[in-house]
Structures are given as structure tokens and as C-alpha cells.
Amino acid sequence: MTKENNIISDFFDLYAREFFAPMMGEEYSESPLPNVELKETHEGYIVRVELLNISEDEIKLSLEDNCLILQNKSHTIFRTIPFRADVDDHKIDAKFMDGCLIVNLIKKDDGTERSKTIEIRH
């Protein structure tokens, strides 16, 4: 990792620690960031975020400009997750159970083909 990447990584680590520390106590200050997994399927996306020791009431989710925004109720942004394909804002499902937030987002079906074979010329 380059020095520039370390600086950026350190900045985001610090930012996230400041976000979670009030909710998780002093012992969190040296803990790793919450695990975020993003899986793309043909139909949409599945986002899984581990938010241990945080209640559902402290979390706010929104979709803006084709990005999922995860923040606490004081509007401090924790994560912004952009998507490659347009997401149908009427077909989003979020569940929070046992410290795990799972968000299912469906891609908009505009009737166009999602993939195309590209001919290679000689």
C-alpha cells in the first residue's frame, strides 16, 4: 500500500471510529471497522453490514443518486455505497437483526439488455 493510500485509509478509519465510539464505548476506539459486504446479482444487490452494539433506532438508511447512504440519526454519514445499475427505489427491503443490517435492492428493469457480446475484429 502506498503512503497516499495509508493516509486515506487512516482518515476513514478515524472518521468511522468517531462515528461509532459514542455508541460502543471507549473499547471501540481500537476496534476494526464494521464489516460491509456487497454482492451483485442479476436481479439486484445485497448489502450486509455488521453493526454490533447499535440499535435499529440509531440507524438511518436512504437512497440518493443511486447510492445507499447509511448514517446515524444525527446525520453523520457512515458509509455511502454506489451502485453500477439504477436501483428501483420502490423495491428496497431492509432488515436488522442480531447486529446485522441486510439491505436488498432490486435493479430497475428498463427492458434493455444488461449485457452485450462485443465482436473482436482482426
C-alpha positions as CSV (number, residue, x, y, z in Angstrom):
1,M,0.0,0.0,0.0
2,T,1.4,3.4,-0.9
3,K,1.8,6.2,1.6
4,E,-1.1,8.1,0.0
5,N,-3.4,5.0,0.4
6,N,-2.4,4.7,4.0
7,I,-3.3,8.4,4.7
8,I,-6.7,7.9,3.1
9,S,-7.3,4.6,4.9
10,D,-6.2,6.2,8.2
11,F,-8.6,9.1,7.7
12,F,-11.6,6.9,7.0
13,D,-10.7,4.6,10.0
14,L,-10.6,7.6,12.3
15,Y,-13.9,9.0,10.8
16,A,-15.7,5.7,11.4
17,R,-14.3,5.3,14.9
18,E,-15.6,8.8,15.8
19,F,-19.0,7.8,14.4
20,F,-19.3,4.5,16.4
21,A,-17.3,5.4,19.6
22,P,-20.3,7.2,21.3
23,M,-22.5,4.2,20.8
24,M,-19.9,1.5,21.6
25,G,-17.8,3.0,24.4
26,E,-14.1,3.6,24.8
27,E,-13.1,0.0,24.0
28,Y,-14.3,0.6,20.4
29,S,-11.6,3.2,19.7
30,E,-9.1,0.5,18.7
31,S,-11.6,-1.9,17.2
32,P,-11.7,-2.6,13.4
33,L,-14.4,-1.0,11.3
34,P,-17.7,-2.8,10.9
35,N,-17.7,-5.4,8.1
36,V,-19.6,-4.4,5.0
37,E,-20.3,-6.9,2.2
38,L,-21.8,-6.1,-1.2
39,K,-23.0,-8.7,-3.5
40,E,-24.3,-8.0,-7.0
41,T,-26.8,-10.5,-8.6
42,H,-28.5,-10.4,-11.9
43,E,-31.7,-9.0,-10.2
44,G,-30.0,-6.5,-7.8
45,Y,-27.7,-6.0,-4.9
46,I,-27.4,-7.4,-1.4
47,V,-25.7,-5.2,1.2
48,R,-24.8,-6.7,4.6
49,V,-23.4,-4.6,7.4
50,E,-22.3,-5.8,10.9
51,L,-23.4,-3.1,13.4
52,L,-22.9,-4.8,16.7
53,N,-24.0,-3.0,19.9
54,I,-26.0,-0.5,17.8
55,S,-29.8,-0.4,18.0
56,E,-32.1,-0.2,15.0
57,D,-33.4,3.1,16.2
58,E,-29.9,4.7,15.8
59,I,-29.7,3.8,12.1
60,K,-31.0,5.8,9.1
61,L,-30.9,4.5,5.5
62,S,-31.6,6.4,2.4
63,L,-31.1,6.1,-1.4
64,E,-29.8,9.2,-3.1
65,D,-28.4,9.5,-6.6
66,N,-28.2,5.7,-6.9
67,C,-26.2,5.4,-3.7
68,L,-27.2,3.7,-0.5
69,I,-26.4,6.0,2.4
70,L,-26.0,4.6,5.9
71,Q,-25.9,7.2,8.7
72,N,-26.8,7.6,12.3
73,K,-29.8,9.6,13.4
74,S,-27.6,12.7,13.9
75,H,-26.9,12.6,10.2
76,T,-23.3,11.6,10.5
77,I,-22.6,9.6,7.3
78,F,-21.0,6.3,8.0
79,R,-21.0,4.8,4.5
80,T,-22.1,5.7,1.0
81,I,-22.3,2.7,-1.3
82,P,-22.7,3.5,-5.0
83,F,-24.3,1.0,-7.5
84,R,-23.4,0.5,-11.1
85,A,-27.0,-0.1,-12.3
86,D,-30.1,2.0,-11.4
87,V,-31.9,0.8,-8.3
88,D,-35.7,0.7,-8.1
89,D,-36.4,2.9,-5.1
90,H,-39.8,1.1,-4.7
91,K,-38.2,-2.3,-4.3
92,I,-35.9,-1.9,-1.4
93,D,-36.1,-4.2,1.7
94,A,-34.0,-3.7,4.9
95,K,-33.9,-6.0,7.9
96,F,-31.9,-5.5,11.1
97,M,-31.5,-8.5,13.4
98,D,-28.8,-9.5,15.9
99,G,-26.5,-6.7,15.0
100,C,-26.6,-7.3,11.3
101,L,-28.3,-5.0,8.7
102,I,-29.2,-6.6,5.4
103,V,-30.5,-4.5,2.6
104,N,-31.8,-6.0,-0.7
105,L,-32.1,-3.6,-3.6
106,I,-33.6,-4.6,-7.0
107,K,-32.3,-3.1,-10.2
108,K,-34.7,-1.2,-12.4
109,D,-35.9,-3.2,-15.3
110,D,-36.0,-0.8,-18.2
111,G,-36.4,-3.5,-20.8
112,T,-32.9,-3.2,-22.2
113,E,-30.4,-6.0,-22.3
114,R,-27.9,-5.9,-19.4
115,S,-25.1,-7.5,-21.3
116,K,-23.9,-7.4,-24.8
117,T,-21.4,-9.6,-26.7
118,I,-18.7,-7.5,-28.3
119,E,-17.3,-8.6,-31.6
120,I,-13.5,-8.7,-31.8
121,R,-12.2,-7.6,-35.1
122,H,-9.0,-9.0,-36.7
